[in-house]
Amino acid sequence: MSKVTRLTPKPANVRTAPNAPLPRALEKVRERVLERAGGLLSDMLDGADDTLFNLSEKETDSERVRYFDAMRELRIQRAGLETGFRQALSRHFQEAGQPRPDAIPASEVDVESLALVQEEELETQVALDNLARRARNGCEESLRAFMHRLEYLFEGKRAFTEKNNPLDPRQLAASFAGALERLPLDIRSRLIVLKLFERVVLDEAGGLVEEANGILADAGVLPTMTRVPVTPTRPHAGARAGGARPASPTAHGEAPPDGADNPMFGLLQELLATLNGLGGPAPAPAAPAPLDSRALAGALAVMHDGVAHVNGAPLASGEPVQALSSGDLFGLLNRLQRLENALESGASLAGERSVRSELSGLLESENDGAIHALERADDDVINLVSMLFDFILDDENLPSEIKALIGRLQIPLLKVAISDKTFFSNERHDARVLLNTLARAGCQWDPQQGIADELYQRIHRAVHVVIDNYDDDATLFRDLLDEFDGYFDEQRRRAERVAERVREAEEGKALGEQASEAVSEYLRARLAGRALPDVTVRLLQQGWQQVLYLTWLRNGVNSEQWRRHTKVVDALVWSALAHESRADLEKLRDLSPKLLRAVRHGLESIEYDGAEIETLCDQLQRLHETLLAGLDTERVALPAPPPAPPPAPTLPEDHELMTLVRHLPVGQWLETGEGEQARRMRLAANIRDGSKLVFINRRGIKVEEFDGAGLAAALHRGEVRLIQEGALFDRALEAVIGDLRRRHQGFKPQATSKNTSRKV
């Protein structure tokens, strides 16, 4: 029965022998590991604030809060974290020296208990498995040597694997994750801290294991060992129907790993098993559910506990069954891929096809009279890949033309998954990364550019190279990925250079608009409702407005220059008023020459037209002379500004879309329009927290401009859609797991005598 590892403490009802002292050599290893691993954790916590703060700057406000919460809790709980980590790590060493209990550990539950495993626990388990796998990549040989030395140290009385090796990266990660449980963080924040632990501590796992090997060798534990003895390969487990031919190897010449070797695939198999009616023990073949002969025509059965099943019901013992090995299935898929190659582009969309039906059709054409049965693991792979492509072809982020191309990769990727079950758990698998890269590029392709566009042609070529050439050599995906990445990176760098120029121009334009509006508003406030001579109005609204504009841009409104030049405005307005008192006239007489010098100097500083300067200054001087003589002059009435129009209805400032738009990152893609009118564009500049958002196409040409409120409203109405460029395969896998888990939790078993199960 498959198991699911849980991060729960051992219950009291599991009885173990009292702790025995460790061998002295292993005690030295434990002391050194606790010292060095504890030091690495301390280094991680020392730099956690800076690292998490730097990471948070790339996130939205809502996500940034998670980083700040993690920073705060790490500071508060630091002492407890370090102590808990050391204690857990020490306990792993102590348990390595104890006999394993006969009772089933509480860390293992069967599929009936799977619904009780919390979603956050499963997410944490998958994260721990992934980071442990990445850490093992650089020290597998050293880990095998350490486990072999441990077995020698215990005289062969203990068998050591990844699950009980105290220095396995999974044990290191679990020790920290256990200590992290005491922090009141949500799952996303917890995963962020685990990622930080991976970067600082697990990156040094290889060094820890090498040092441990050195300590044991110095203590006389296999000091001359240069290579680890090869352990015989465990034969592939799988019951087959009587008379069925043996399984042939996969495309890579090895038996495919089963769910026990691959926790992610094992979890998916358990979820699929219940839904397919294969979750419990197989019923006796002598009393099968009756199946209509028409139901068997062209049917593709599944082997379970040595019995062939069709739609969850076992076949009668007399039915002829031909078991299909992984190798046989691989060959059939090769034939389907050649047929796919002969199709016109876009003629076959994965969402409109059934690989199972096509396989049945090929086998039925052989007309050997037998019912063909897949191995259960291969059947699960077919179901999973079909579900993944169903999600991909429903993804609204991809144009339909790109979906048609990517959909044609279903059979090649199905072959990859059959050959290598780590396809579902290895996020760096070349085939997965290529699919994600093609999808990310497809999100940036604008249907209005047509299929002759270079980007579309690149995606088209990559898809057809896979269809035409992929047999069993997975290096094809790496070669294509390198080629496509090179092109994509060059396009991205070129687009970023163009976007930078657009951004600089738009930011300068926006700054100029802001300065112009600020100066105009300032002068309107000073002049509105007054009656002033024509020369004063012209001087302020033309020449001096430019002085204020450039001062605002160069020095800002808090500068001494701005205060000095606004005083000139007040002085000009006062000097143009009709004055009757002797004190005002004396003040004007004293102010006039100083004001003329200030006006001349200010206009000359912005290189205003020299002749116009002379004209304005002469007219201003004559105006002052007229007023000093007690005479008045013609005046221009300046009306008060009209009331501002009522603002257009917008979303509240605290609406989530308003917050989203204010912090929309440069580089974000969105789509406007529907069908053939749809356009895709990329954010080149987000000015003043969403006040102005400028969008360009893939070639760097400006195509649209929004203000924040307008874009938020358009998003709310559904007229504009944000495009997710995240890893397509990962999103699809997450959706499939979530769907399977929901259906599993709502599944109610039926009596085995009724054929009520349905194929996923």
Residue pairs with C-beta under 8 A, 6 or more apart in sequence:
1 110
1 111
2 110
2 111
2 259
2 260
2 266
2 269
2 270
3 108
3 109
3 110
3 260
3 266
4 108
4 109
4 113
4 114
4 117
4 122
4 125
4 263
4 266
4 267
4 270
5 107
5 108
5 125
5 263
6 106
6 107
6 108
6 109
6 117
6 121
6 125
7 107
7 121
7 124
7 125
7 128
7 174
7 177
7 178
7 181
8 106
8 107
9 106
10 105
10 106
10 107
11 106
13 103
14 101
14 103
14 105
14 106
15 101
15 103
16 98
16 99
16 101
17 98
17 99
19 94
19 98
20 97
20 98
21 27
21 97
22 30
22 93
22 94
22 97
23 97
23 153
23 154
24 219
25 153
25 215
25 216
25 219
25 220
25 221
26 93
26 96
26 97
26 150
26 153
26 216
28 215
28 219
29 93
29 212
29 215
29 216
30 90
30 93
30 166
32 211
32 212
32 215
33 89
33 93
33 166
33 167
33 208
33 211
33 212
34 86
34 89
34 90
36 204
36 207
36 208
36 211
37 85
37 86
37 89
37 172
37 201
37 208
38 82
38 85
38 86
40 200
40 201
40 204
41 81
41 82
41 85
41 176
41 197
41 200
41 201
42 82
43 200
44 196
44 197
44 199
44 200
44 201
45 74
45 78
45 81
45 82
47 200
48 70
48 71
48 74
48 196
49 71
49 74
49 75
51 196
51 199
52 67
52 68
52 70
52 71
52 192
52 196
53 67
53 71
55 67
55 192
56 63
56 64
56 67
56 68
57 64
58 665
59 66
59 67
60 660
60 663
60 665
61 659
61 663
62 659
63 188
66 186
66 188
66 189
66 192
67 189
67 192
69 185
69 189
70 185
70 189
70 192
70 193
73 183
73 184
73 185
73 189
74 81
74 183
74 193
77 182
77 183
80 179
80 182
81 176
81 179
81 180
81 182
81 183
83 179
84 178
84 179
84 182
85 175
85 176
85 179
88 174
88 175
88 176
88 178
88 179
89 166
89 171
89 172
89 175
92 166
92 171
92 175
93 166
95 164
95 166
96 150
96 158
96 160
96 164
96 165
96 166
97 154
97 158
99 157
99 158
100 164
109 116
109 117
111 270
111 273
111 274
111 279
114 270
114 271
114 744
115 744
115 745
119 741
120 187
122 267
123 187
123 191
124 177
124 187
124 190
124 191
124 194
125 263
126 263
126 264
126 425
127 191
127 194
128 170
128 173
128 174
128 177
128 194
129 170
129 263
129 264
129 425
130 425
130 427
131 169
131 173
131 194
131 195
131 197
131 198
131 202
132 168
132 169
132 170
132 172
132 173
132 202
133 169
133 425
133 426
134 198
134 202
134 428
135 169
135 172
135 173
135 198
135 202
135 203
135 205
135 206
136 143
136 168
136 169
136 205
138 205
138 206
139 205
139 206
139 209
139 210
141 228
142 206
142 209
142 210
142 213
143 162
143 165
143 167
143 168
143 209
144 228
145 213
145 225
145 228
146 165
146 167
146 209
146 212
146 213
146 216
147 160
147 161
147 165
148 222
148 225
148 228
148 229
149 213
149 216
149 217
149 221
149 222
149 225
150 158
150 160
150 165
151 158
151 159
151 160
152 221
152 222
153 216
153 221
158 164
162 168
162 170
163 170
165 171
167 205
167 208
167 209
167 212
169 202
169 205
172 201
172 202
172 205
172 208
173 194
173 197
173 198
173 202
176 194
176 197
176 201
177 194
180 190
180 193
180 194
183 190
183 193
185 193
216 222
217 223
217 225
235 255
236 247
236 255
236 256
236 258
237 258
238 247
238 258
238 303
238 375
238 376
238 377
239 303
239 305
239 306
240 246
240 247
240 303
240 306
240 323
241 303
241 306
241 307
241 308
241 321
241 323
241 373
242 306
243 321
244 321
244 322
244 323
244 373
245 322
245 323
245 325
246 325
247 255
247 323
247 325
247 326
247 327
247 375
248 325
248 326
248 327
248 328
249 255
249 326
249 327
250 256
250 326
250 327
250 330
250 418
250 419
250 420
250 472
251 327
251 330
251 415
251 418
251 419
251 471
251 472
252 419
252 420
252 472
252 474
255 326
256 326
256 377
256 418
256 419
256 420
256 421
257 265
257 421
257 422
258 265
258 266
258 377
258 421
259 265
259 266
259 267
259 268
259 269
259 270
259 377
259 421
260 266
261 421
262 421
262 422
262 424
262 425
263 425
264 424
264 425
265 380
265 421
265 422
265 424
265 425
267 737
268 380
268 384
268 424
268 736
268 737
268 740
269 376
269 377
269 380
270 279
271 737
271 740
271 741
271 743
271 744
272 380
272 383
272 384
272 740
272 760
273 279
274 744
274 747
274 749
275 740
275 743
275 744
275 747
275 757
275 758
275 760
276 302
276 312
276 383
276 757
276 758
276 759
276 760
277 309
277 311
277 312
277 313
277 750
277 756
277 757
278 302
278 304
278 309
278 312
278 376
278 757
279 749
280 749
280 752
281 305
282 304
282 305
282 306
282 307
282 309
282 314
283 307
283 314
283 752
285 307
285 314
285 315
285 316
285 317
286 317
288 313
288 314
288 315
288 316
288 317
289 313
289 314
289 752
289 753
289 754
289 755
291 310
291 313
291 315
291 316
291 755
295 310
295 311
296 310
296 315
296 319
296 371
297 364
298 360
298 361
298 363
298 364
299 310
299 311
299 360
299 371
300 310
300 356
300 359
300 360
300 363
300 372
300 373
300 374
301 308
301 309
301 310
301 315
301 321
301 371
301 372
301 373
301 374
302 308
302 309
302 310
302 373
302 374
302 375
302 376
302 379
303 309
303 323
303 373
303 374
303 375
303 376
304 376
307 314
307 315
308 314
308 315
308 319
308 321
308 323
308 371
308 373
309 315
310 371
311 755
311 757
311 758
311 759
312 755
312 756
312 757
312 758
312 759
313 755
313 757
315 321
315 371
319 371
320 369
320 370
320 371
321 370
321 371
321 372
321 373
322 368
322 370
322 371
322 372
322 373
323 372
323 373
323 375
324 332
324 372
324 373
324 374
324 375
324 378
325 375
326 375
326 377
326 378
326 418
326 419
329 359
329 374
329 375
329 378
329 418
330 415
330 418
330 419
330 472
332 359
332 362
332 363
333 359
333 411
333 414
333 415
333 418
334 415
334 471
335 362
336 355
336 358
336 359
336 362
336 411
337 411
337 412
337 415
337 467
337 470
340 348
340 408
340 411
340 467
341 467
341 468
345 404
345 405
345 460
345 464
346 401
346 404
346 405
348 407
348 408
349 393
349 403
349 404
349 407
349 408
350 389
350 392
350 393
350 407
350 408
350 410
351 389
351 390
351 393
351 394
351 403
351 407
353 410
354 386
355 382
355 385
355 386
355 410
355 411
355 414
356 382
356 386
356 759
360 372
363 372
374 382
377 421
378 418
381 414
381 417
381 418
381 421
382 414
383 759
383 760
384 417
384 424
384 736
385 410
385 413
385 414
385 417
386 410
387 736
387 739
387 760
388 729
388 732
388 733
388 736
389 407
389 410
389 732
391 731
391 732
391 735
391 736
392 398
392 403
392 406
392 407
392 439
392 728
392 732
393 403
393 407
395 403
395 439
395 728
395 731
395 732
396 721
397 439
397 443
397 723
397 724
397 725
398 406
398 439
398 442
398 443
398 728
399 442
399 445
399 447
399 678
399 680
401 445
401 447
401 451
401 456
402 438
402 439
402 442
402 443
402 445
402 456
402 459
405 438
405 442
405 459
405 460
405 463
406 435
406 438
406 439
406 442
406 463
408 463
408 467
409 435
409 463
409 466
409 467
412 431
412 466
412 467
412 470
413 423
413 431
413 435
415 470
415 472
416 423
416 429
416 431
416 474
416 477
417 423
417 424
419 472
419 474
420 429
420 474
422 429
423 429
423 431
423 432
424 733
426 432
427 727
427 730
430 474
430 475
430 477
430 478
430 481
431 474
431 477
432 727
432 729
432 730
433 477
433 481
434 462
434 466
434 477
434 480
434 481
434 484
435 728
435 729
436 727
436 728
436 729
436 730
437 481
437 484
437 485
437 488
438 459
438 462
438 463
438 484
439 728
439 729
440 488
440 725
440 728
441 455
441 458
441 459
441 484
441 488
442 459
443 669
443 680
443 723
443 724
443 725
444 455
444 669
444 680
444 682
444 698
444 725
445 453
445 455
445 456
445 459
445 680
445 698
446 453
446 678
446 679
446 680
446 681
446 697
446 698
447 676
447 678
447 680
448 676
448 678
448 679
449 455
449 456
449 698
450 456
451 457
451 460
455 491
455 698
458 484
458 487
462 480
462 483
462 484
465 476
465 480
466 476
466 477
466 480
469 476
470 476
470 477
491 698
494 700
495 682
495 696
495 698
495 699
495 700
497 700
498 696
498 699
498 700
499 666
499 682
499 684
499 685
499 696
499 700
501 700
502 684
502 685
502 694
502 696
502 700
502 702
503 666
503 684
503 685
503 694
506 684
506 685
506 687
506 692
506 694
506 702
507 685
507 687
510 687
510 688
510 691
510 692
511 553
512 553
514 688
515 549
515 552
515 553
516 549
518 552
518 557
519 545
519 548
519 549
519 552
520 545
522 548
522 566
522 569
523 540
523 541
523 545
523 548
523 569
524 641
526 540
526 569
526 570
526 573
527 537
527 540
527 541
527 573
527 638
528 638
528 639
528 640
528 641
529 638
529 639
529 640
530 573
530 637
530 638
531 635
531 636
531 637
531 638
532 573
532 576
532 635
532 636
532 638
533 576
533 623
533 633
533 634
533 635
533 636
534 634
534 635
534 636
535 616
535 619
535 620
535 623
536 572
536 573
536 575
536 576
536 620
536 623
537 636
537 638
538 616
539 572
539 599
539 616
539 620
540 569
540 572
540 573
543 603
543 608
543 612
543 613
543 616
544 565
544 568
544 569
544 572
544 599
544 602
544 603
546 606
546 608
547 565
547 602
547 603
547 605
547 606
548 562
548 565
548 566
548 569
550 606
551 559
551 561
551 562
551 565
552 562
554 561
555 561
555 562
556 562
565 602
568 595
568 598
568 599
568 602
571 591
571 595
571 598
572 595
572 599
572 620
575 588
575 591
575 592
575 595
575 623
575 624
575 627
576 623
576 627
578 627
578 632
579 585
579 588
579 627
585 627
585 628
588 624
588 627
588 628
589 628
592 621
592 624
592 628
595 620
596 617
596 620
596 621
599 616
599 617
599 620
600 613
600 617
603 613
603 616
604 613
623 633
626 632
626 633
627 633
648 709
650 709
650 710
650 712
650 713
651 657
651 658
651 709
651 712
651 713
651 716
652 658
655 712
655 716
657 712
657 715
657 716
658 690
658 708
658 709
658 712
660 712
660 715
661 690
661 693
661 708
661 711
661 712
661 715
662 689
662 690
662 708
663 686
663 689
663 690
664 683
664 686
664 690
664 693
664 711
665 683
665 686
666 683
666 684
666 685
666 686
667 682
667 683
668 682
668 683
668 722
668 723
669 680
669 681
669 682
669 683
669 722
669 723
669 725
670 680
670 681
670 683
670 695
670 720
670 721
670 722
670 723
671 678
671 679
671 680
671 681
671 720
671 721
671 723
672 678
672 679
672 681
672 704
672 714
672 719
672 720
672 721
673 679
679 697
679 703
679 704
680 697
680 698
680 723
681 695
681 696
681 697
681 703
681 704
682 695
682 696
682 697
682 698
683 693
683 694
683 695
684 694
684 695
684 696
684 700
684 702
685 692
685 693
685 694
686 692
686 693
687 693
687 694
689 708
690 707
690 708
690 711
691 707
691 708
692 705
692 706
692 707
692 708
693 705
693 706
693 707
693 708
693 711
694 702
694 704
694 705
695 702
695 703
695 704
695 705
695 706
696 702
696 703
697 703
706 714
711 720
714 720
715 721
715 722
724 731
740 760
750 756
750 757
